[in-house]
């Protein structure tokens, strides 16, 4: 009887464990909110705009411990997950991948070469696109913000809001915005 009670207790604790994230054959984490596209940046931007969302590109790699941390500890938060689903179209790229990517200027390269072209050297890295990209530019040149590395829930949510609300157009620097939001949330508790 004790053994049965112990098994029931363990089964009840399973939902409290870390968010399990599906892994693709490419070794990258797969979230339901990741968009499956042909990785044509101009088309993806148009699709995001048509849906009333912002385009974001996330670079990851197989075995990335920081990517795992983002998926299990940050993207699993219902507030962050819901905010992404409602406001962003996210295209995942593999830092060492071979799938073809077409940049805004028409240049087509494998993911790993596009990462070099855009200066992406670390995973995860998120590039946030404006609603309109000037002709002849690259995604790296057009990006309104780049989030290099794994950050906690607060910083990630601040960046998502910063981009979605186009606060980068204002005078307040992101770091000051993030610090102000942090203080406001602390005082509200």
ZISULVEN-V550207 format. One record per residue. N is the residue number from 0. RES is the residue in one small letter. PHI is phi in whole degrees, 0 to 359 (999 if undefined). NEAR is the number of other C-alpha atoms within 12 Angstrom. D_LAST is the distance of its C-alpha to the last C-alpha in Angstrom with 2 decimals. Layout:
n: (N,N)
res: (RES,RES)
phi: (PHI,PHI)
near: (NEAR,NEAR)
d_last: (D_LAST,D_LAST)
This chain:
n: (0,1,2,3,4,5,6,7,8,9,10,11,12,13,14,15,16,17,18,19,20,21,22,23,24,25,26,27,28,29,30,31,32,33,34,35,36,37,38,39,40,41,42,43,44,45,46,47,48,49,50,51,52,53,54,55,56,57,58,59,60,61,62,63,64,65,66,67,68,69,70,71,72,73,74,75,76,77,78,79,80,81,82,83,84,85,86,87,88,89,90,91,92,93,94,95,96,97,98,99,100,101,102,103,104,105,106,107,108,109,110,111,112,113,114,115,116,117,118,119,120,121,122,123,124,125,126,127,128,129,130,131,132,133,134,135,136,137,138,139,140,141,142,143,144,145,146,147,148,149,150,151,152,153,154,155,156,157,158,159,160,161,162,163,164,165,166,167,168,169,170,171,172,173,174,175,176,177,178,179,180,181,182,183,184,185,186,187,188)
res: (x,x,x,x,x,x,x,x,x,x,x,x,x,x,x,x,x,x,x,x,x,x,x,x,x,x,x,x,x,x,x,x,x,x,x,x,x,x,x,x,x,x,x,x,x,x,x,x,x,x,x,x,x,x,x,x,x,x,x,x,x,x,x,x,x,x,x,x,x,x,x,x,x,x,x,x,x,x,x,x,x,x,x,x,x,x,x,x,x,x,x,x,x,x,x,x,x,x,x,x,x,x,x,x,x,x,x,x,x,x,x,x,x,x,x,x,x,x,x,x,x,x,x,x,x,x,x,x,x,x,x,x,x,x,x,x,x,x,x,x,x,x,x,x,x,x,x,x,x,x,x,x,x,x,x,x,x,x,x,x,x,x,x,x,x,x,x,x,x,x,x,x,x,x,x,x,x,x,x,x,x,x,x,x,x,x,x,x,x)
phi: (999,298,298,297,295,296,297,298,298,298,297,290,275,305,297,276,285,303,301,279,246,294,252,276,299,278,82,262,292,241,251,298,272,283,276,267,225,274,60,261,300,296,294,296,297,297,298,300,299,298,273,72,237,261,269,232,240,241,263,223,210,303,78,288,290,285,295,302,300,298,290,281,250,250,294,283,296,304,295,289,303,296,295,297,302,280,240,226,252,251,254,269,231,261,307,243,277,248,293,286,237,251,285,299,272,95,292,249,216,297,311,297,283,293,301,297,300,271,77,273,234,217,235,283,227,247,251,252,267,286,288,227,245,300,300,83,264,258,298,296,291,276,308,278,206,230,252,268,109,268,235,286,301,297,294,297,295,300,295,300,292,306,286,300,271,57,289,296,282,272,271,284,294,304,300,290,300,297,297,296,299,299,295,297,291,297,291,287,274)
near: (7,8,9,10,11,12,13,13,14,14,13,12,12,13,11,11,14,18,22,20,23,17,20,16,12,20,22,31,36,32,29,22,24,26,25,18,24,21,35,31,43,33,24,35,37,23,26,30,23,16,17,17,28,37,46,44,47,40,41,40,33,24,20,25,21,26,36,32,27,37,37,28,26,29,36,29,22,18,20,29,28,19,27,33,27,22,29,39,40,38,38,40,43,41,37,27,25,18,23,24,36,28,34,31,22,20,23,24,24,23,33,26,25,35,39,20,23,30,23,31,22,27,35,35,36,43,40,41,42,35,31,23,27,17,14,15,22,29,43,32,23,28,30,31,30,34,32,26,26,30,26,23,25,27,27,32,32,32,37,43,28,31,35,30,20,22,23,26,15,13,11,15,17,28,17,19,24,24,18,18,21,19,14,12,13,11,9,8,7)
d_last: (43.92,41.50,41.80,41.02,37.88,36.77,37.39,35.38,32.44,32.65,32.98,29.82,27.88,29.25,26.64,24.00,25.98,25.53,25.96,29.72,30.87,34.43,36.68,39.43,42.98,42.15,39.62,36.65,33.57,33.90,31.05,31.85,30.43,32.86,35.68,39.25,41.33,44.52,42.48,44.10,41.45,42.95,43.10,39.57,38.25,40.24,38.93,35.29,36.01,37.89,34.91,32.55,30.73,30.61,32.78,31.42,33.65,32.51,34.93,34.88,37.58,38.86,37.40,34.56,32.00,29.42,30.05,29.59,26.23,25.10,26.43,25.29,21.79,20.74,22.92,22.50,18.83,19.29,17.14,19.20,22.39,22.16,21.45,24.47,26.63,26.04,26.33,28.44,31.84,31.82,35.21,35.49,38.13,39.62,40.01,43.41,44.25,47.46,46.45,47.57,45.07,46.25,44.57,44.28,47.56,49.40,49.68,49.54,48.80,47.59,43.85,44.54,46.57,44.07,41.38,43.74,44.46,40.79,40.11,37.88,38.38,35.27,33.40,31.09,31.47,30.24,32.11,30.75,33.55,33.89,35.12,38.57,40.33,43.34,46.69,47.88,44.57,42.88,39.42,38.50,39.78,38.01,34.56,31.86,29.66,30.32,27.73,29.81,28.53,25.77,22.21,18.91,16.80,14.73,17.99,19.90,17.68,17.68,21.45,22.00,20.35,22.13,25.39,25.08,24.14,26.86,24.76,27.32,29.65,27.71,27.72,24.32,24.83,22.77,21.58,20.28,18.72,16.95,15.78,14.58,12.63,11.07,10.16,8.89,6.54,5.50,5.46,3.81,0.00)
